[in-house]
Amino acid sequence: MICEFFESNPYQSCRAVAGFHIPTLFERERYCVAGDQTLCPTFQLYSIRKRPLTDQEYLSLWAPEPQRRSA
């Protein structure tokens, strides 16, 4: 089932993130167009916040934490 936030326009964007956001290929294949959209971290946080996510909120879900260098 296709995610309710997925727009299959030429850019394949996600309305769960504020502004213009193009999900990664991993996100699209795993959550946007196949599988269970409720397992998507972006969908889950949107459902809690009840509003589109900021870039910072989105990145906190998908980007790894920076590693600290030991001195």
PyMOL commands that set and color helices and strands:
alter all, ss='L'
color gray80, all
select helices_A, chain A and resi 25-32+37-39+41-49+55-62
alter helices_A, ss='H'
color red, helices_A
select strands_A, chain A and resi 6-7+13-14
alter strands_A, ss='S'
color yellow, strands_A
deselect
rebuild
show_as cartoon
